[in-house]
Amino acid sequence: MTYSNVAVEKHDAVVKLTLSRPEKANALDATTVTQMLDVLTQAERDESTRALILFGAGRHFCAGADLTELRAGGSDGVRRFLASLRELLMRLERSHLIIIAAVHGAARAGGLELALACDVILAARSCSFGDAHALIGLIPGAGSTARLPRAIGWQRAKWMILSGAPIGADTALDWGLVIDVVDDADLANRAQRFADSFLQIHAEVIYRAKGLLAMVSEQPLSASLEAEITALQAHYHSAVFQGGIARFLQRKNKSF
């Protein structure tokens, strides 16, 4: 299927989704969000798909929301757009697919929020991350105040949100925001290799583990621990669990 604001490729079990508004630094508008949701839906329905990688075309990953469109839509338009964007980010976060953000250039405001909803963030050396809302008199509306503290801690998140100041790739790695920093020329290949590494893990294991991780941020610790036991008990009866235990016991006398 052909889209106006995103480009889609599929290689074996991995879908590559590229934001394709380079003339606007891949700013998110209603059309882009709708098309991304459609791509995600199609990828999730395809049983052969296991991972999805997000890229940005041109110089930057994503500069955030398209402020021209937001201003023209009024407060009701802003609410509709944010509701749609929130749906996209929650769908990415809760998808049974592995979602990888491959970030180069700028990831600002909504671009940072988009990356935060992914399972893994890979950073090119050129990239910088910033909440940026405060610099233009705005406040976050798509998850920074909820997801950023969980990713890097409250003090660092407060500083980024209240100051709007960006951080570079090395700082993002040091703070735990990204999993790795690579040369810009190697970003696409590294993201593909990273996605391929997840393909070695059974899809059912990924699905159950991601579901449990999503619960942790939404309920008390005691409830999360109980949910973990319940999920593992259900998983115990699966062929994946029984086969994994059997293989482990067969090599128990070998080095682990």
Phi, psi and omega per residue, in radians:
M1 nan 2.495 -3.121
T2 -1.757 2.324 3.120
Y3 -2.088 2.712 -3.127
S4 -1.471 -0.562 -2.984
N5 -1.988 -0.105 3.077
V6 -2.396 2.763 3.057
A7 -2.102 2.512 -3.064
V8 -2.285 2.298 3.012
E9 -2.307 2.661 3.071
K10 -2.291 2.232 3.078
H11 -2.146 1.889 -3.096
D12 0.968 -1.999 -3.053
A13 -1.687 0.125 -3.032
V14 -2.062 2.222 3.060
V15 -1.713 2.316 3.072
K16 -1.853 2.040 -3.133
L17 -1.964 2.032 -3.085
T18 -1.984 2.173 3.009
L19 -1.174 2.209 -2.968
S20 -2.173 0.968 2.977
R21 -2.196 1.044 -3.030
P22 -1.070 -0.488 3.131
E23 -1.193 -0.296 3.071
K24 -2.055 0.433 -3.122
A25 0.929 0.584 3.100
N26 1.033 0.618 3.072
A27 -1.057 2.533 -3.079
L28 -1.539 2.114 2.993
D29 -2.050 3.135 -3.069
A30 -1.050 -0.703 -3.128
T31 -1.127 -0.758 3.137
T32 -1.068 -0.800 -3.129
V33 -1.093 -0.753 3.123
T34 -1.077 -0.741 -3.137
Q35 -1.197 -0.644 3.085
M36 -1.131 -0.714 3.081
L37 -1.059 -0.704 -3.138
D38 -1.154 -0.752 3.113
V39 -1.073 -0.771 3.130
L40 -1.074 -0.758 3.127
T41 -1.056 -0.802 -3.139
Q42 -1.117 -0.695 3.140
A43 -1.133 -0.706 -3.131
E44 -1.203 -0.523 3.135
R45 -1.352 -0.359 -3.124
D46 -1.479 1.894 -3.061
E47 -1.139 -0.274 3.131
S48 -1.474 -0.175 -3.114
T49 -1.572 2.295 -3.126
R50 -2.083 -0.407 -3.066
A51 -2.541 2.707 3.105
L52 -2.355 2.263 3.133
I53 -1.943 2.272 3.094
L54 -1.714 2.249 3.064
F55 -2.191 2.919 2.972
G56 -2.129 2.374 3.111
A57 -1.382 2.655 3.078
G58 1.420 -2.550 -2.992
R59 -1.440 -0.340 -2.991
H60 -2.344 2.733 3.050
F61 -1.252 -1.076 3.135
C62 -2.929 2.208 -3.105
A63 -1.489 -0.023 -3.124
G64 1.949 -2.754 -3.141
A65 -1.281 2.648 3.062
D66 -1.333 1.745 -3.019
L67 -1.181 -0.484 3.095
T68 -1.087 -0.805 3.118
E69 -1.177 -0.721 -3.130
L70 -1.074 -0.764 -3.119
R71 -1.125 -0.681 -3.117
A72 -1.229 -0.435 -3.066
G73 -1.460 -0.198 -3.112
G74 1.253 -3.123 -3.068
S75 -1.119 -0.621 3.106
D76 -1.168 -0.685 3.105
G77 -1.142 -0.673 3.091
V78 -1.074 -0.776 -3.130
R79 -1.100 -0.739 3.132
R80 -1.113 -0.762 -3.135
F81 -1.099 -0.805 -3.110
L82 -1.152 -0.597 3.085
A83 -1.118 -0.729 3.119
S84 -1.173 -0.743 3.130
L85 -1.145 -0.698 3.101
R86 -1.081 -0.701 3.101
E87 -1.062 -0.783 3.135
L88 -1.040 -0.842 -3.065
L89 -1.157 -0.674 3.106
M90 -1.202 -0.629 3.092
R91 -1.127 -0.723 3.096
L92 -1.092 -0.777 -3.094
E93 -1.118 -0.639 -3.038
R94 -1.771 0.033 -3.116
S95 -1.087 2.600 3.031
H96 -1.325 -0.176 3.068
L97 -1.413 2.704 2.932
I98 -1.392 2.204 -3.111
I99 -1.957 2.112 -3.083
I100 -2.069 2.256 3.024
A101 -1.710 2.106 3.076
A102 -1.828 1.778 -2.901
V103 -1.841 2.251 2.977
H104 -2.309 2.856 -3.123
G105 1.056 -2.425 -3.048
A106 -1.662 2.381 2.910
A107 -2.139 1.741 -3.009
R108 -2.074 2.552 3.015
A109 0.834 -1.980 3.133
G110 -1.063 -0.452 3.061
G111 -1.181 -0.696 3.039
L112 -1.143 -0.743 3.139
E113 -1.107 -0.625 3.073
L114 -1.106 -0.816 3.140
A115 -1.102 -0.665 -3.117
L116 -1.109 -0.446 -3.132
A117 -1.408 -0.116 -3.130
C118 -1.522 2.808 -3.138
D119 -1.256 -0.651 -3.071
V120 -2.440 2.426 3.043
I121 -2.031 2.120 2.981
L122 -1.786 2.403 -3.067
A123 -2.078 2.312 2.938
A124 -1.352 2.725 -3.098
R125 -1.097 -0.405 -3.115
S126 -1.353 -0.194 -2.899
C127 -1.443 2.749 2.991
S128 -2.487 2.570 -3.105
F129 -2.056 2.377 3.084
G130 -2.701 2.458 3.052
D131 -1.193 -0.807 2.926
A132 1.196 -0.255 -3.110
H133 -0.973 -0.774 -3.063
A134 -1.075 -0.512 -3.086
L135 -1.178 -0.367 3.133
I136 -2.081 0.375 3.050
G137 1.354 0.374 -3.136
L138 -1.969 2.987 2.993
I139 -2.177 2.739 -3.117
P140 -1.064 2.560 3.117
G141 -2.359 0.022 -3.088
A142 -2.297 0.506 2.935
G143 2.048 -0.089 -3.104
S144 -1.018 -0.762 -3.084
T145 -1.202 -0.370 3.130
A146 -1.638 -0.766 -3.009
R147 -1.579 -0.623 -3.056
L148 -1.100 -0.775 3.098
P149 -1.055 -0.589 3.126
R150 -1.231 -0.458 -3.104
A151 -1.477 -0.698 -3.007
I152 -2.214 0.003 -3.123
G153 1.695 2.733 -3.019
W154 -1.143 -0.785 -3.062
Q155 -1.119 -0.812 -3.136
R156 -1.167 -0.693 3.116
A157 -1.122 -0.742 3.095
K158 -1.020 -0.773 -3.132
W159 -1.082 -0.800 -3.120
M160 -1.126 -0.723 -3.084
I161 -1.300 -0.743 -3.068
L162 -1.367 -0.509 3.135
S163 -1.637 -0.483 -3.062
G164 1.330 -0.007 -3.059
A165 -1.238 2.490 3.137
P166 -1.516 2.830 3.000
I167 -2.153 2.641 3.127
G168 -1.482 3.128 -3.052
A169 -1.103 -0.752 -3.092
D170 -1.151 -0.692 3.087
T171 -1.145 -0.717 3.109
A172 -1.045 -0.655 3.092
L173 -1.201 -0.767 3.141
D174 -1.091 -0.618 -3.106
W175 -1.477 -0.099 3.119
G176 1.497 0.201 3.126
L177 -1.308 -0.604 -3.132
V178 -2.107 2.768 -3.097
I179 -1.575 -0.422 -3.111
D180 -2.866 2.728 3.050
V181 -2.122 2.266 -3.084
V182 -2.313 2.843 3.038
D183 -1.072 2.553 -3.105
D184 -0.963 -0.714 -3.089
A185 -1.164 -0.345 -3.088
D186 -1.776 0.018 -3.021
L187 -1.054 -0.858 -3.079
A188 -1.104 -0.779 3.134
N189 -1.148 -0.695 -3.139
R190 -1.149 -0.707 3.117
A191 -1.109 -0.707 3.104
Q192 -1.116 -0.762 3.131
R193 -1.129 -0.661 3.120
F194 -1.115 -0.773 3.101
A195 -1.076 -0.743 -3.136
D196 -1.059 -0.596 -3.121
S197 -1.122 -0.555 3.118
F198 -1.275 -0.392 -3.114
L199 -1.190 -0.276 3.102
Q200 -1.329 -0.282 -3.139
I201 -1.639 2.371 -3.104
H202 -1.059 2.430 -3.085
A203 -1.004 -0.631 -3.126
E204 -1.155 -0.645 3.101
V205 -1.137 -0.783 3.106
I206 -1.036 -0.808 -3.100
Y207 -1.056 -0.845 -3.097
R208 -1.197 -0.735 -3.123
A209 -1.139 -0.737 3.110
K210 -1.107 -0.675 3.114
G211 -1.083 -0.724 3.116
L212 -1.166 -0.737 3.126
L213 -1.081 -0.649 3.112
A214 -1.134 -0.615 -3.124
M215 -1.161 -0.590 -3.027
V216 -0.974 -0.678 -3.087
S217 -1.430 -0.079 -3.033
E218 -2.028 -0.010 -3.103
Q219 -2.651 2.893 -3.128
P220 -1.085 2.791 -3.115
L221 -0.998 -0.759 -3.099
S222 -1.054 -0.706 3.126
A223 -1.190 -0.667 3.120
S224 -1.128 -0.706 3.127
L225 -1.140 -0.696 3.108
E226 -1.159 -0.703 3.109
A227 -1.092 -0.631 3.132
E228 -1.115 -0.781 3.125
I229 -1.100 -0.764 -3.134
T230 -1.074 -0.769 -3.135
A231 -1.146 -0.718 3.139
L232 -1.163 -0.640 3.103
Q233 -1.088 -0.744 3.097
A234 -1.157 -0.690 -3.117
H235 -1.194 -0.446 -3.106
Y236 -0.960 -0.636 -3.058
H237 -1.445 -0.054 -3.092
S238 -1.416 2.727 3.092
A239 -1.143 -0.532 3.130
V240 -1.084 -0.842 -3.130
F241 -1.115 -0.913 -3.082
Q242 -1.085 -0.688 3.110
G243 -1.173 -0.689 3.126
G244 -1.124 -0.751 3.101
I245 -1.093 -0.767 -3.128
A246 -1.066 -0.761 3.141
R247 -1.136 -0.681 3.131
F248 -1.109 -0.793 -3.107
L249 -1.139 -0.548 3.135
Q250 -1.166 -0.501 -3.130
R251 -1.928 0.358 -3.049
K252 -1.095 -0.423 -3.141
N253 -1.550 -0.007 3.090
K254 -1.708 2.947 3.105
S255 -1.174 2.436 -3.066
F256 -1.432 nan nan
